[in-house]
């Protein structure tokens, strides 16, 4: 949709002059002059207001009847009164009406102490009721889903949850069932409300009718503290607030930053916090003992074992996972390049991209923002599935599309030049030059509201690259002698040319293609050092030393959003067990390899990073604060090295699979994550192998939806369940990658055979 034009109008509210943008609702305009108008149903993120609760009634001069301020836009010269007797009488009556059947269970309600109904009852209620009849009672609570409980008698029918389901997430599962005093929220088919964004309705509910099953009865408002943070479970990097009790995270809420997340969270980000405190988490160093198994060890023993990498100069390599901070990636780069005298470090899964092309794709003049998705005339999605790869972007695109329908005829008639291309890191390297050529032909460079926006494979993949974790680029995309990429490192390990591998929050057997090749390669390594919070299969089999990694709630550092916004991680809780800051561990390892970093604090690591990356110049932790700073918008962005892309390669048509076989495609589910697998609340979502087939292929193979199948290729067989999808191209089979068992990365070729199990 096009960006709305902004016209300023003047009005008066309770005798105070107010200037507001035309179209602003009265309830929001009143906040500018500290006039509080109570409301329950209103939430601007849910689209057009519905005026359902009637709590926000005000008097507007010239209009006989009271008006709902949530659905009344400001007008020039409007005079509004919010404190006259008839307004207060109406608000008193609304509160009295809502309390007719509302239970008096505030002492045991999770919303107690942070409940708008409580606050408004004290501020706008009568303090007494004329209704003496018994209140209604329901069996409570009901499980609306495995994650959400509903206490039906608390519901005030504000419509927020239903509107979120229907207008924001567009899953259309929630409705109001029954009528009158028996009305309550449920699903249209009676099945549990299972959806990627379902947890948002708990935070939207103004009265505690919808509560979080994992948080229920866990804490009271006076027991807890809130700490701002960033979710690092996907590239969306949503701003969150950790609810902390007794130095443990017990809840995750959204911390609205419209430039990043629009105030929403996916269920992985909202509920996978449980992975911080479960028994499966690694909270002490592990060293492979004489028995051949990883065993608990002291920090002295673990650091001593890891220092062995210093004896392998010229034969060391490192892989950096997406949850690393900029500082950690920078320090690991110094260990490899300065300490081990190697250039073999990589963080990209899909092969080496020519440096000129890398620079061109990251050019500040070509970078779109998240907000640009909402107002673009056209959004082209290439090589990514937003709901799985960066879920909050999926909601932003839906928001843009729903607002666009009304203006679609105009856009088609007049055309639109604001184009945002949302592209995934999983695109083949040979397609990137074509992508850049398309951007050039569309004139996206230096065009506000348009450009490229990458969805990387890792949370902080952009920041890690900018910090120098690439085989052909140093910090700030500086030119260096080219080293080996991930696939080449595996081959060098097998050949004995690389003998030491440093794995920073990455497991090649799970996260990288060619699982069998990595399994063999890791078996040949003399020393494998890892940082991890979960002991995945590859680390359990091959790591010689495992340092416990921090969670995002414990970590200090910076990360970079896909649109170039540098954001800051702050520690909300202490390190559990024997966990230490990863930058401190890296400094110790660097010292063992002969690199004196001079770093004594996390802030010093950030200062070194800003000196090493020219376009970070002038950034400070204070300036980044809680909202972040987009470096492409700073003066230092001019220091970004210019890029030159090669000519686009000619696209070769894909040959169809032989009769009886299918072309292989892969996807990664939103739930394919070790943190999800060890979070009790999300156990029902744990990703398994779903083999997605087109209806015509399934019919030809005699396979029904949900049937057990096997995928075969050169003697390798993966088990899974068939998922018949109309959107799957005929002649293809799509398999899940990144899952704990039967992952598609065990397959190495493009042709597979799918058969009944």
C-alpha positions in Angstrom: 0.0 0.0 0.0 1.3 3.6 -0.6 2.4 5.5 2.4 -0.4 7.7 3.7 -0.1 11.5 3.3 0.1 13.2 6.7 -1.9 16.4 7.3 -1.9 18.1 10.7 -5.2 19.2 12.3 -5.8 21.1 15.5 -8.4 20.3 18.1 -9.2 20.8 21.8 -9.4 18.0 24.4 -10.5 19.0 27.9 -9.5 22.5 27.2 -6.0 21.6 25.9 -4.9 22.3 22.4 -3.8 19.2 20.5 -2.1 18.8 17.1 -2.5 15.4 15.5 -2.2 13.7 12.2 -5.5 13.6 10.3 -7.0 10.1 10.6 -5.6 9.6 14.2 -8.3 8.3 16.5 -9.3 10.6 19.4 -8.2 8.1 22.0 -4.6 8.3 20.6 -4.7 12.0 20.2 -5.7 12.4 23.8 -2.5 10.6 24.9 -0.4 13.4 23.5 -1.7 15.7 26.2 -1.8 13.1 29.0 -5.5 12.7 28.9 -6.4 9.1 29.6 -9.4 7.6 28.0 -10.2 4.0 29.1 -10.8 1.3 26.6 -10.8 -2.5 26.2 -11.4 -3.4 22.6 -9.2 -0.9 20.9 -5.8 -2.0 19.6 -4.5 0.0 16.5 -2.4 -3.0 15.4 -5.6 -5.0 14.8 -6.8 -2.8 11.9 -10.0 -0.8 11.8 -11.6 -0.2 15.3 -14.8 -1.9 16.1 -16.1 0.2 19.1 -17.3 -2.9 20.8 -16.7 -2.3 24.5 -18.2 1.3 24.7 -15.7 2.2 27.4 -14.1 5.1 25.5 -17.2 7.2 25.2 -16.6 11.0 25.0 -18.6 14.1 24.4 -17.9 16.0 21.1 -19.4 19.5 20.8 -22.0 19.6 18.0 -22.9 15.9 18.3 -25.9 15.1 20.6 -24.9 11.6 21.5 -21.7 10.4 23.1 -19.1 9.0 20.7 -16.6 6.1 20.9 -13.2 7.8 20.8 -11.5 4.7 19.5 -13.4 4.8 16.2 -13.7 8.6 15.8 -10.9 10.2 13.8 -9.8 13.7 14.7 -11.1 16.7 12.7 -10.0 20.3 12.5 -11.5 22.4 15.2 -13.0 19.5 17.1 -13.8 20.2 20.8 -13.8 17.1 23.0 -14.8 16.6 26.7 -13.9 13.5 28.6 -14.7 14.5 32.2 -18.3 15.9 32.0 -20.9 14.2 34.1 -22.7 12.3 31.3 -19.4 10.8 30.1 -18.5 9.6 33.6 -21.9 8.2 34.1 -21.7 6.2 30.9 -18.3 4.9 31.8 -19.5 4.0 35.3 -22.3 2.0 33.7 -20.1 0.2 31.3 -17.8 -1.0 34.2 -20.9 -2.0 36.2 -22.2 -4.0 33.2 -18.9 -5.7 32.7 -18.7 -6.8 36.3 -22.2 -8.3 36.4 -20.8 -11.7 35.6 -17.1 -11.2 35.9 -15.7 -13.4 38.7 -14.0 -11.9 41.7 -10.9 -14.1 41.4 -8.3 -11.3 41.1 -6.2 -12.9 43.9 -5.7 -16.0 41.8 -5.9 -14.5 38.3 -2.6 -14.3 36.4 -3.7 -10.9 35.1 -4.2 -9.6 38.7 -2.0 -6.5 39.2 -1.5 -5.8 35.5 -5.2 -5.9 34.5 -6.9 -2.9 32.7 -10.3 -4.0 34.1 -8.9 -3.7 37.7 -7.4 -0.3 36.9 -10.5 1.0 35.2 -12.8 -0.3 38.0 -10.9 1.7 40.5 -10.6 4.8 38.2 -14.0 4.8 36.5 -16.2 2.4 38.4 -19.1 3.2 40.7 -17.6 1.3 43.6 -21.0 -0.6 43.9 -23.4 -2.5 41.8 -27.2 -2.6 41.5 -27.1 -6.2 40.4 -27.4 -8.8 43.1 -28.2 -11.9 41.1 -25.8 -14.8 41.1 -22.9 -14.6 38.6 -22.6 -17.2 35.8 -20.2 -20.0 36.3 -18.3 -22.2 33.8 -16.0 -25.2 34.2 -12.5 -23.6 34.3 -10.0 -23.5 32.8 -10.5 -25.0 29.4 -7.4 -25.6 27.2 -7.9 -23.5 24.1 -4.7 -25.0 23.0 -1.7 -26.7 24.5 -0.3 -23.2 25.2 -3.4 -21.2 26.1 -6.0 -21.6 28.8 -9.4 -19.9 28.8 -11.5 -18.9 31.8 -14.7 -18.2 30.0 -16.5 -16.3 32.7 -13.7 -13.6 32.6 -14.2 -12.8 29.0 -15.7 -9.3 28.3 -16.2 -10.0 24.5 -13.7 -7.3 23.4 -13.1 -9.2 20.1 -9.3 -8.7 20.3 -8.3 -12.3 20.1 -10.8 -13.1 17.3 -9.8 -10.1 15.3 -6.1 -11.1 15.7 -6.9 -14.6 14.4 -9.0 -13.3 11.5 -7.3 -10.0 10.5 -3.7 -10.2 11.5 -2.6 -13.9 11.5 -5.3 -14.7 9.0 -5.6 -18.3 10.3 -9.4 -17.7 10.8 -9.6 -20.3 13.6 -11.1 -18.2 16.4 -14.7 -17.2 16.6 -17.3 -16.4 19.3 -19.4 -19.4 20.0 -22.9 -19.5 21.6 -24.9 -16.3 22.3 -25.8 -13.9 25.1 -24.4 -14.6 28.5 -23.0 -18.0 27.3 -20.8 -16.5 24.6 -17.2 -17.5 24.7 -14.1 -17.7 22.5 -13.5 -21.0 20.7 -12.4 -22.4 17.4 -14.8 -22.8 14.5 -14.2 -26.6 14.4 -13.7 -27.3 18.0 -10.1 -28.3 17.5 -7.2 -26.7 19.6 -6.0 -23.3 18.4 -2.7 -24.3 17.0 -1.0 -21.6 14.9 2.5 -20.0 14.6 1.3 -16.8 16.3 -1.3 -18.0 18.8 0.5 -16.7 21.9 -0.2 -13.1 20.9 -3.8 -13.4 22.0 -2.7 -13.9 25.6 -1.0 -10.5 25.6 -3.9 -8.9 23.8 -6.5 -10.1 26.3 -7.2 -7.2 28.6 -8.8 -9.2 31.5 -7.1 -12.5 31.9 -9.6 -14.6 30.1 -6.8 -16.0 28.0 -3.7 -17.0 30.0 -0.4 -18.7 29.2 -0.4 -22.4 30.2 3.4 -22.4 31.0 3.2 -19.1 33.0 -0.1 -19.8 34.8 0.2 -19.5 38.6 4.0 -19.0 38.3 4.3 -15.4 39.6 2.6 -12.2 40.7 3.4 -8.7 39.4 5.1 -7.8 42.6 7.4 -10.9 42.4 8.8 -10.1 39.0 11.0 -7.8 37.1 11.0 -6.9 33.4 14.1 -6.8 31.3 14.4 -5.7 27.7 16.0 -8.1 25.3 16.2 -9.4 21.7 14.9 -12.8 20.6 17.7 -14.6 18.8 15.8 -17.6 17.5 15.4 -16.3 14.0 16.4 -13.4 11.8 13.3 -11.4 12.8 15.2 -10.3 15.9 12.0 -9.3 17.7 12.3 -7.0 20.6 11.1 -8.7 23.8 10.7 -8.2 27.5 11.8 -11.0 29.7 9.7 -11.5 32.8 12.2 -12.5 35.5 11.5 -14.1 38.9 14.2 -15.5 41.2 16.8 -15.0 38.4 14.9 -17.2 36.0 12.9 -16.2 32.9 9.3 -17.2 33.4 7.6 -15.4 30.6 8.4 -13.5 27.3 6.4 -10.5 26.2 6.6 -8.3 23.2 8.5 -5.0 23.5 7.1 -3.1 20.7 9.4 -1.7 18.1 7.4 -0.9 15.0 10.5 -0.7 12.9 11.4 -4.3 13.7 8.4 -6.4 14.8 5.2 -4.3 14.9 4.7 -5.6 18.5 4.1 -9.3 17.6 5.9 -12.5 18.5 5.8 -16.0 17.1 5.1 -18.9 19.4 8.7 -20.1 19.2 10.0 -16.7 20.4 7.3 -16.5 23.1 7.5 -20.0 24.6 11.0 -21.4 23.8 12.4 -19.5 26.7 11.9 -22.7 28.7 15.1 -24.0 27.0 17.1 -21.7 29.2 16.3 -23.6 32.4 15.7 -27.3 31.4 18.0 -30.1 32.4 19.0 -30.8 28.8 20.8 -27.4 28.6 24.6 -27.5 28.8 25.6 -25.4 31.8 29.2 -26.7 32.4 32.2 -27.4 30.2 32.4 -30.9 28.7 35.6 -32.7 27.6 35.9 -36.1 25.9 37.4 -38.4 28.4 39.3 -41.7 28.2 36.0 -43.5 27.9 35.4 -41.8 24.6 32.3 -39.9 26.0 31.9 -36.3 26.8 32.2 -35.7 30.5 31.8 -32.8 32.9 35.0 -30.9 33.4 36.3 -27.8 35.2 37.0 -24.6 33.2 40.7 -25.1 33.7 40.5 -28.6 32.1 38.3 -27.5 29.2 40.4 -24.4 28.4 43.5 -26.6 28.7 42.1 -29.1 26.2 41.0 -26.3 23.8 44.4 -24.6 23.9 45.7 -27.6 21.9 44.5 -25.8 18.8 47.6 -23.6 19.1 49.7 -26.5 17.9 47.9 -26.6 14.5 48.8 -23.3 12.9 48.0 -23.2 9.3 45.6 -26.1 9.7 42.7 -24.6 11.6 39.2 -23.6 10.5 36.0 -22.3 12.1 32.3 -22.3 11.4 30.1 -19.6 12.9 26.4 -20.2 13.6 23.7 -17.6 13.3 23.2 -17.0 17.0 26.7 -15.6 17.5 27.0 -11.9 18.3 29.1 -9.5 16.2 31.8 -9.4 18.8 32.0 -13.2 19.0 32.3 -13.5 15.3 35.0 -10.8 15.2 37.0 -12.5 18.0 36.8 -15.9 16.4 38.0 -14.4 13.1 41.0 -13.0 14.9 41.7 -16.5 16.4 41.6 -18.1 13.0 43.4 -15.5 11.0 45.9 -14.2 13.4 46.3 -17.1 15.9 46.0 -20.1 13.6 47.3 -18.2 10.5 44.4 -19.5 8.4 41.7 -17.9 6.3 39.3 -20.8 6.6 36.3 -19.3 8.4 32.7 -19.4 7.1 29.2 -18.6 8.3 27.3 -19.0 5.0 25.7 -22.3 4.1 25.4 -21.9 0.3 28.9 -21.5 -0.9 31.2 -18.5 -1.4 29.8 -15.4 -3.0 32.2 -13.2 -5.0 33.3 -10.3 -2.8 32.2 -7.6 -5.3 28.7 -9.2 -5.4 28.6 -9.5 -1.6 29.4 -5.8 -1.3 26.8 -4.8 -4.0 24.0 -6.8 -2.3 24.8 -5.1 1.0 25.2 -1.6 -0.4 23.4 0.9 1.9 21.6 2.6 -1.1 19.9 -0.7 -1.9 18.7 -1.8 1.5 15.0 -1.8 2.2 13.6 -1.7 5.8 11.0 -3.9 7.4 8.5 -1.0 7.4 9.0 -0.7 3.6 7.3 -4.1 3.2 4.1 -2.5 4.6 4.0 0.4 2.2 5.6 -1.0 -1.0 3.6 -1.2 -4.2 5.0 -4.6 -4.8 6.7 -7.2 -2.7 8.6 -10.0 -4.5 9.4 -13.0 -2.4 12.3 -15.1 -3.7 13.9 -18.1 -2.2 12.4 -17.9 1.3 9.2 -18.9 3.1 8.7 -16.0 5.6 6.4 -17.9 8.0 9.2 -20.4 8.6 12.4 -18.4 8.0 11.4 -15.0 9.6 7.8 -15.3 10.9 7.1 -11.7 11.8 7.9 -10.6 8.2 5.0 -12.9 7.2 2.6 -10.8 9.4 4.0 -7.6 7.9 3.5 -8.8 4.4 -0.1 -9.9 5.3 -0.7 -6.5 6.7 0.5 -4.9 3.5 -1.6 -7.1 1.3 -4.8 -6.6 3.3 -4.4 -2.8 3.2 -3.6 -2.9 -0.5 -6.8 -4.5 -1.7 -8.8 -1.3 -1.5 -6.3 0.6 -3.7 -5.5 -2.3 -6.0 -7.4 -0.9 -9.0 -5.5 2.4 -8.7 -2.2 0.7 -8.3 -2.8 -1.4 -11.4 -3.9 1.7 -13.4 -1.2 4.1 -12.3 1.6 1.6 -11.6 3.8 1.6 -8.6 7.6 2.0 -8.4 8.2 1.1 -4.7 9.3 -2.5 -5.0 10.8 -4.5 -2.1 12.5 -7.8 -3.0 12.5 -10.1 -0.1 15.1 -12.8 -0.8 16.5 -15.8 1.1 20.1 -16.7 1.7 19.2 -20.2 0.4 19.0 -18.8 -3.2 21.7 -20.5 -5.4 24.9 -18.4 -5.6 24.5 -18.2 -9.4 21.1 -16.5 -9.0 22.4 -13.6 -6.9 23.8 -11.7 -9.9 20.5 -12.0 -11.6 18.8 -10.7 -8.5 21.0 -7.6 -8.4 20.4 -7.0 -12.1 16.6 -7.0 -11.5 17.1 -4.5 -8.7 19.1 -2.3 -11.1 16.5 -2.5 -13.9 13.8 -1.6 -11.4 15.7 1.5 -10.2 15.7 0.5 -6.6 19.0 2.1 -5.7 18.7 5.2 -3.6 14.9 4.9 -3.7 13.2 5.5 -0.4 10.7 2.8 0.4 12.2 0.3 -2.0 15.1 -2.1 -2.2 16.4 -5.5 -1.2 15.8 -7.2 2.1 17.6 -10.5 2.7 16.2 -13.2 5.0 19.4 -15.0 6.1 19.6 -18.5 7.4 20.8 -17.4 10.8 19.6 -14.9 13.3 22.7 -12.6 13.0 24.0 -13.8 9.7 24.3 -10.3 8.4 26.3 -9.0 11.4 28.5 -12.1 11.4 29.5 -11.4 7.8 30.1 -7.8 8.5 32.4 -8.8 11.3 34.5 -10.8 8.9 33.3 -14.4 9.3 33.6 -15.2 5.5 36.3 -17.0 3.7 36.9 -14.1 1.3 36.2 -11.0 3.3 37.5 -9.5 6.5 35.7 -7.2 8.9 33.7 -4.6 7.0 33.9 -6.7 3.8 37.6 -5.8 3.5 39.6 -7.7 0.8 41.7 -10.5 2.1 43.4 -13.7 0.8 40.5 -16.1 0.1 40.2 -19.1 2.3 38.0 -22.2 2.3 34.2 -22.2 2.6 32.2 -24.6 4.6 32.1 -27.4 2.0 35.8 -27.0 1.2 36.6 -27.2 4.9 34.9 -30.5 5.1 36.9 -31.8 2.2 40.1 -30.5 3.7 39.3 -32.2 7.0 38.9 -35.5 5.3 42.2 -34.9 3.4 44.1 -34.0 6.5 44.8 -30.4 5.3 42.7 -29.0 8.1 43.1 -30.7 11.5 41.3 -28.3 13.9 37.7 -27.2 13.6 36.1 -24.5 15.9 32.3 -24.8 15.9 30.6 -21.8 17.3 26.9 -22.6 17.9 26.6 -24.7 14.9 26.4 -28.5 14.3 27.4 -29.5 10.7 25.5 -32.8 10.9 22.3 -31.0 11.6 22.7 -27.5 10.0 24.8 -28.0 6.9 24.2 -29.9 3.6 26.0 -33.2 3.0 25.6 -34.8 6.4 27.5 -37.9 5.6 30.5 -35.9 4.3 30.6 -33.9 7.5 30.2 -37.0 9.6 33.3 -38.5 7.9 35.2 -35.2 8.0 34.7 -34.6 11.7 35.8 -38.1 12.4 39.2 -37.1 10.9 39.7 -33.9 12.9 42.4 -33.9 15.6 40.6 -31.3 17.7 37.0 -30.1 17.5 36.1 -27.3 19.9 32.4 -26.2 20.2 30.2 -23.6 21.9 26.7 -24.9 22.4 23.7 -24.8 24.7 22.2 -28.1 23.6 24.2 -31.3 23.0 23.1 -32.2 19.4 24.1 -35.4 17.7 27.1 -34.1 15.8 28.6 -32.5 18.9 28.0 -35.5 21.0 29.8 -37.7 18.5 32.7 -35.5 17.5 33.4 -32.6 19.8 36.4 -32.9 22.0 35.6 -29.8 24.0 32.2 -28.2 24.5 31.9 -24.8 26.1 28.4 -23.9 27.5 26.9 -21.1 25.4 24.8 -18.3 26.8 21.2 -17.8 26.0 20.0 -14.4 24.7 18.7 -13.6 28.1 22.2 -13.9 29.6 24.3 -12.4 26.8 25.9 -9.0 26.3 26.7 -7.9 22.8 25.3 -6.6 19.5 23.6 -8.2 16.5 22.5 -6.8 13.1 19.0 -7.1 11.8 18.6 -8.1 8.1 17.8 -4.5 7.3 21.1 -3.2 8.8 19.7 -2.2 12.3 22.4 -2.8 14.9 20.6 -4.0 18.1 21.9 -4.6 21.5 21.7 -7.7 23.7 21.6 -7.1 27.5 21.8 -9.6 30.3 18.5 -10.1 32.0 19.6 -13.0 34.3 22.8 -14.3 35.7 24.7 -17.2 34.0 23.3 -20.5 35.2 25.7 -23.2 36.5 29.2 -22.7 35.2 28.3 -20.8 32.0 30.7 -17.9 31.2 30.5 -15.1 28.7 31.5 -16.5 25.3 33.6 -13.4 24.5 35.7 -14.1 27.6 36.3 -17.7 26.5 37.3 -16.6 23.1 39.7 -14.0 24.6 41.4 -16.9 26.5 41.6 -19.1 23.5 43.0 -16.2 21.4 45.7 -15.7 24.1 46.7 -19.4 23.8 47.2 -18.9 20.1 49.4 -15.9 20.6 46.8 -13.2 20.0 46.7 -10.5 22.8 43.3 -8.9 22.3 43.6 -6.4 25.1 39.9 -6.9 25.7 38.7 -6.9 29.4 35.0 -6.1 28.9 32.2 -6.7 26.4 32.2 -3.0 25.7 35.9 -3.1 24.7 35.1 -5.9 22.3 32.5 -3.7 20.7 34.9 -0.8 20.4 37.4 -3.0 18.6 34.7 -4.1 16.3 33.7 -0.5 15.4 37.3 0.3 14.6 37.7 -2.8 12.4 34.4 -2.2 10.5 34.6 1.3 8.9 30.8 1.7 8.4 30.2 1.1 12.1 32.3 4.2 12.9 30.6 6.4 15.5 28.3 3.7 16.8 28.1 3.5 20.6 26.2 1.1 22.9 24.4 4.1 24.3 23.2 5.3 20.9 22.0 1.8 20.0 20.1 1.6 23.3 16.8 -0.2 23.2 15.7 0.6 19.7 18.8 0.1 17.6 20.5 2.1 14.9 20.4 1.4 11.2 24.0 1.8 10.1 23.0 2.3 6.4 21.3 5.6 7.5 24.4 6.9 9.2 27.2 9.1 7.7 29.6 6.2 8.2 27.7 4.2 5.6 29.7 6.0 2.9 32.7 3.9 4.1 31.0 0.7 2.8 33.3 -0.6 0.0 31.7 -0.4 -3.4 30.7 -3.6 -5.1 30.6 -4.7 -8.7 28.5 -7.7 -9.7 29.4 -10.1 -12.4 27.1 -10.5 -15.4 24.0 -12.6 -14.7 24.4 -16.2 -15.6 22.0 -17.8 -18.0 19.3 -19.7 -16.2 19.3 -23.4 -17.1 15.9 -25.1 -17.2 15.6 -28.0 -14.7 15.4 -31.4 -16.3 12.3 -33.3 -15.1 12.9 -36.3 -12.9 12.9 -39.8 -14.5 9.6 -41.7 -14.5 8.7 -42.8 -11.0 11.0 -40.4 -9.3 10.8 -36.8 -8.1 12.9 -33.7 -7.9 14.1 -32.9 -4.4 13.4 -29.6 -2.7 14.0 -28.7 0.9 12.4 -26.4 3.5 13.1 -25.7 7.2 10.2 -25.5 9.6 9.8 -22.7 12.1 9.9 -25.5 14.7 13.2 -27.0 13.5 15.3 -25.9 16.4 17.0 -27.5 19.4 15.5 -24.9 21.7 12.0 -25.9 20.6 12.8 -29.6 21.1 13.8 -29.1 24.7 11.1 -26.6 25.7 8.3 -28.7 27.4 5.5 -26.3 26.3 6.4 -26.7 22.7 6.8 -30.5 22.7 3.7 -30.8 20.5 5.3 -28.7 17.8 8.6 -30.5 17.4 9.2 -30.8 13.7 9.2 -34.2 12.1 9.8 -35.2 8.5 6.9 -34.2 6.4 7.3 -35.2 2.7 5.3 -32.6 0.8 3.8 -33.9 -2.5 1.6 -32.5 -5.2 -1.9 -34.2 -5.4 -1.3 -35.7 -8.8 2.0 -37.2 -7.7 0.5 -38.6 -4.5 -2.3 -40.2 -6.6 0.1 -41.7 -9.0 2.1 -43.2 -6.2 -1.0 -44.4 -4.3 0.0 -42.3 -1.3 -2.7 -40.7 1.0 -2.3 -37.6 3.1 -0.7 -38.5 6.5 0.5 -41.9 5.3 3.9 -43.2 6.4 6.4 -43.0 3.5 10.1 -43.5 2.8 12.4 -41.3 0.7 15.2 -43.3 -1.0 18.3 -42.1 -2.7 21.4 -44.2 -3.4 20.8 -46.5 -0.4 19.9 -43.8 2.0 16.4 -44.0 3.3 14.5 -41.4 5.3 11.2 -42.0 7.1 8.4 -39.5 7.2 4.7 -38.7 6.7 3.2 -37.6 3.5 1.7 -34.1 3.3 -0.3 -33.5 0.2 -0.2 -29.8 -0.7 -1.9 -28.1 -3.7 1.0 -25.5 -3.8 3.7 -28.1 -4.4 4.8 -28.2 -8.1 4.1 -31.5 -9.8 7.1 -33.7 -10.1 8.7 -32.6 -6.9 9.0 -33.7 -3.3 9.9 -31.2 -0.5 11.5 -32.5 2.6 12.3 -30.8 6.0 15.9 -29.9 6.8 17.4 -29.0 10.1 15.4 -31.5 12.1 16.8 -33.9 14.7 15.9 -37.1 12.8 15.5 -38.0 9.2 16.8 -34.6 8.1 16.9 -33.9 4.3 20.6 -33.0 4.6 21.3 -36.7 4.5 20.5 -36.6 0.8 23.1 -35.3 -1.6 21.5 -35.5 -5.0 18.5 -33.8 -6.7 16.4 -36.9 -7.5 14.6 -39.0 -5.0 12.1 -41.9 -4.9 9.1 -41.7 -2.6 7.4 -45.0 -1.6 4.9 -46.2 0.9 6.5 -47.3 4.2 
